[in-house]
C-alpha cells in the first residue's frame, strides 16, 4: 500500500529553526507527536537550510519510505510531498524570492502593485483590490537570470535595483553572487567610463567570474530550491499568515481608543458560538495598545454588535467587512 503524506513546513528566521508536521485534523495538528523539529543553524541562511531539507524530501519522495502500518497491519510505502509553506510574511517572501511588502510590487502571489505615485492616485489605488497576473516559478527564474546578467554590465548595481523595483523579485540565495559580480565589474572599469571598443573585452571577464563562482553548478542550481520543487508552486502554496496580516495588521490599526459606553457594551456582549473565547472588557479597554492576536481575533468577530448604535453606520460596515 502506498500512502501519500502531505507536509507543512514552517520556518522562522528569528528562531533559526525549521519544523514540519503532517496535515491532520485540527485537534491533532498541534500534538507534540505530530510536530517534528528538523534543523537549525546560527550560521546557515534560511535558503541554505531549505536546500538541504528539500533534497532529503525529494529523495524520500522518489524512493518512498517503507514502514509498518499498525492500523492496516501491513507494510506500507510513504510518499511525502510539500503541501504548503507556513511562516510570517518576511519569511514567506524570502521563500518566494520576493522583495517583501515594502517594495513596489509587494505581493508574492501576483503582480499587484506599482510605483508609490501610481498607488496613491485614485485609479492606482483601486487596482490594489484586484488580483494581478499570477506569478510563476519559471517567470521568477527568468527575472533572477536577468538580474545576474545586469550585474555583469556597466552600472550593474543601479540596473539590478531597477529590476527589483519593477518586478518585486529578489533571490537572496544568489545575492552574494550578484554583489560579487557588481564589485568585480567596478574593479575592471577602475571607476571610469569605458569606451565602446573596450566594452566587449571587459564584458568577457565578468562571464568568466560568474562561471568561477558557480563552479560545477549551474545558475539554477544555486537559486532558491523551492522554485524547482516538483508539484509545488512556491507563489501559490505559501498561504497568507492571518495573525500578522489581518489581526496584527488591519484589525490592530483600525482598533481605536475605546470609551466608557463601549466598555459596558463589550462586557455585556454574548460570546455564545465563539468557543472558548474570553473578552476581559476592563483589560482590553485599559491596555488597548498592548493587545495580542487572540484579543484582536475575538474583537473582529463581536465589534459590529458592540458598536451598533454607538458610532456611524459606515464604521459598523467597516467592522463587518473586517470580521
URCOR-V445808 format. One record per backbone hydrogen bond with DSSP energy under -1.0 kcal/mol. CO is the residue of the C=O (numbers start at 1). NH is the residue of the N-H. Records with the same first field share a line. If there is no record, write none. Layout:
# URCOR-V445808
CO = NH + NH
This chain:
# URCOR-V445808
1 = 77
3 = 79
5 = 81
6 = 23
7 = 83 + 84
8 = 21
9 = 86
10 = 19
12 = 16 + 17
17 = 12
18 = 38
19 = 10
20 = 36
21 = 8
25 = 28 + 29
28 = 31
31 = 34
32 = 35
36 = 20
39 = 18
45 = 49
46 = 50
47 = 51
48 = 52
49 = 53
50 = 54
51 = 55
52 = 56
53 = 57
54 = 58
55 = 59
56 = 60
57 = 61
58 = 62
59 = 63
60 = 64
65 = 78
67 = 76
69 = 73 + 74
74 = 69
76 = 67
77 = 3
78 = 65
79 = 5
81 = 7
84 = 9
86 = 11
88 = 92
89 = 93
90 = 94
91 = 95
92 = 96
93 = 98
94 = 97
97 = 170
100 = 103
104 = 114
109 = 135
115 = 119
116 = 120
121 = 125
122 = 126
123 = 127
126 = 129
127 = 130
133 = 111
136 = 140
137 = 141
138 = 142
139 = 143
140 = 144
141 = 145
142 = 146
143 = 147
144 = 148
145 = 149
146 = 150
147 = 151
149 = 152
150 = 153
153 = 156
155 = 159
156 = 160
157 = 161
158 = 162
159 = 163
160 = 164
161 = 165
162 = 166
163 = 167
164 = 168
168 = 99
171 = 174
174 = 178
175 = 179
176 = 180
177 = 181
178 = 182
179 = 183
180 = 184
181 = 185
182 = 186
183 = 187
184 = 188
185 = 189
186 = 190
195 = 199
198 = 202
199 = 203
203 = 207
204 = 208
205 = 209
206 = 210
207 = 211
208 = 212
209 = 213
210 = 214
211 = 215
214 = 217
224 = 227
225 = 228
229 = 232
233 = 237
237 = 85
241 = 245
242 = 246 + 247
243 = 248
245 = 250
246 = 251
249 = 253
250 = 254
251 = 255
259 = 263
260 = 264
261 = 265
262 = 266
263 = 267
264 = 268
271 = 274
279 = 281
280 = 284
281 = 285
282 = 286
283 = 287
287 = 290
292 = 296
293 = 297
294 = 298
295 = 299
296 = 300
298 = 302
299 = 303
302 = 306
303 = 307
307 = 310 + 311
312 = 316
313 = 317
314 = 318
315 = 319
316 = 320
317 = 321
318 = 322
319 = 323
